[in-house]
Amino acid sequence: MTLQSKTAEIQEKARRHLSPVMTRVTEMVVERAKGARFWTSDGEEYIDFVSGVAVNAIGHAHEAMVEAIQKQAEAFIHFGLNYGYYETAANLAEKLAEITPGSLDTVFFSNSGGEAIDGALKLAKAVTGRPGIIAFEGSFHGRTMGATAITASSSKYRKFYEPILGEVYHAPYPYPGQLRGVKEGEITEYCLGQIQKIFDLRIDPSRVAAIIIEPVMGEGGYFPAPPEFIQELRRLCDSHGILLVFDEVQTGFGRTGKMFAAEHSGVTPDILVLAKALSGGMPLGAIVAARELHEKWPAGGHGSTFGGNPISCAAALANIKILQEENLIERSSKLGERIVTRLRSSLKGLDAVNEVRGIGLMIGIEFESSIAASAVPHIKQKALENKLLIMNCGVYGQTIRLMLPLNIEEEVLEKGLSILEKAIKETLSKEE
Ligand SMILES: Cc1ncc(COP(=O)(O)O)c(C=O)c1O
C-alpha cells in the first residue's frame, strides 16, 4: 500500500464513520508527533503552533511522560477512585495543593475541562444553596450542558440546546476590544457597574452561587482581564458570600508565564478549574478548592467512573515535574515577550493588524474586523501549505492565536515564526 492510498483509506473511513458535528480544521492524517513537530501518514513534516489546543505544554511525546505512562500502564490501567486510593492520584492531589494559590488543597478529578466546569457549578450550588451563576460575554467553558449554558462566545454553541440551565447571567468581560481607546481603570469600573446592574435588575446577590471567569479570555480572543478587575471581583464575591471560580483550563500550567494566571492579580479563587495542560494530553480535569468547601459538598452528590485515571495522573505528575525542573514557566514569560516584540516589529506598518498582544506564551495577533473573515482563513491556509499548523480565536474569528509548547526548540520556533510572518504579509498584500 502506498503512503497516499493509506492516507486516503483512513480519510475515507473517518469521513464515513466519525460524526461531522465536530469542526475539523484540516483533513490531515497524523501518524507521529514529537516536541513541536508532527508527521502525517503521507510522510510530510509540520510545525505545530497549536499543541492540541494548549494541551501539550511540554511538547508531544516527552520521554519522561511516555515513561511515566508506560510504568503506570504496566502496574494497572483503571481501578476507580470510588473503590479505593492509589499513589498517582494521591500524589497528584498533593502536588496540586502545593502549586495552586492560597489554601486550595483538595481536588476532585474529572476527565475533561467541560466536565470539571459542570462539577464546579454543582459544587458552588450545593455549598451555597443558591441557584444563580454569573459568567462573562465572550467566555468559552466547554460543551457539556452546564458549561454550554455559561459559555457566551458564540450562539452556535447554544443553538438547539435551549433552555439549558436556568439562572445564568452574563456580564461584559473587561476587554479593550469592546471599548477601544478607553483606559483600563474605566473598563474595570464599567464592567463592575454592569454586574451591579444584574444584581439590581435581575437577581439579588444573595441568590448568586458563583461568578465564573477566565482570568485571561481564551477562545473569546486572548484578552487578559485587568488585575484590578479580578481583585474587585474578589471583593464583590466576599461581600455577598458568592464563590469566585477561575476557569484556568486553558491558562493553567505556565501558559501565561506564571504557573496559574491567578498569580498575575494575586487573587485566590474559591474554586480553580483545571484541565488541558494539566496532564499534557491524557484526559484529566480537576476541581481544586479548600478542604472546608469540599467537605460541605454532600458525599455521593458527584462522582466519576474514569475521573483521576491512574495513567492520566501519572502523566500529570511527570508533566508538572518537567515544567518545574526545566524552568519552563520562566521560559514561557521570557519567550512570550520576545515573540511579541518580534511580531510587533515584523508586522509593523500593516494597517490590517490591529494588535499583537501576549501574556507568556498565550499570544494573539488580532486583525481588523472588516477583513478578518477573509484574511484569517487565508493566512491559516497559507501557513498550512508551508507546513505550519496555526489556529484562530475571537468571537468573530479575528485573532490568530499561538499556543506553542513551552519547551519549543529555538530552531523550530524560528522556522515557524518566519512561515507565519510570510503568510500574514502575503495575505494582507492581496487584501489591501
Ligand atoms: C477556558 C476553557 N474552559 C473549558 C474548556 C473545555 O475543556 P474540554 O474541551 O476539555 O471539555 C476549554 C476548551 O477549549 C477552555 O478553553
The ligand as a Tripos MOL2 file, in Angstrom:
@<TRIPOS>MOLECULE
LIG
   16    16     1     0     0
SMALL
NO_CHARGES

@<TRIPOS>ATOM
      1 C1        -11.2320   28.0870   29.1010 C.3       1 LIG1
      2 C2        -11.7820   26.7380   28.7420 C.ar      1 LIG1
      3 N1        -12.6250   26.1260   29.5900 N.ar      1 LIG1
      4 C3        -13.1310   24.9090   29.3200 C.ar      1 LIG1
      5 C4        -12.8260   24.2450   28.1430 C.ar      1 LIG1
      6 C5        -13.4190   22.8960   27.8630 C.3       1 LIG1
      7 O1        -12.4650   21.8930   28.0010 O.3       1 LIG1
      8 P1        -12.7120   20.4590   27.3480 P.3       1 LIG1
      9 O2        -12.6690   20.6290   25.8810 O.co2     1 LIG1
     10 O3        -11.5960   19.6210   27.9030 O.co2     1 LIG1
     11 O4        -14.0510   19.9870   27.8420 O.co2     1 LIG1
     12 C6        -11.9560   24.8460   27.2280 C.ar      1 LIG1
     13 C7        -11.6180   24.1710   25.9600 C.2       1 LIG1
     14 O5        -11.1890   24.7360   24.9920 O.2       1 LIG1
     15 C8        -11.4060   26.1290   27.5310 C.ar      1 LIG1
     16 O6        -10.5820   26.7540   26.6850 O.3       1 LIG1
@<TRIPOS>BOND
     1     1     2 1
     2     2     3 ar
     3     2    15 ar
     4     3     4 ar
     5     4     5 ar
     6     5     6 1
     7     5    12 ar
     8     6     7 1
     9     7     8 1
    10     8     9 2
    11     8    10 1
    12     8    11 1
    13    12    13 1
    14    12    15 ar
    15    13    14 2
    16    15    16 1
@<TRIPOS>SUBSTRUCTURE
     1 LIG1         1 GROUP 0 **** ****
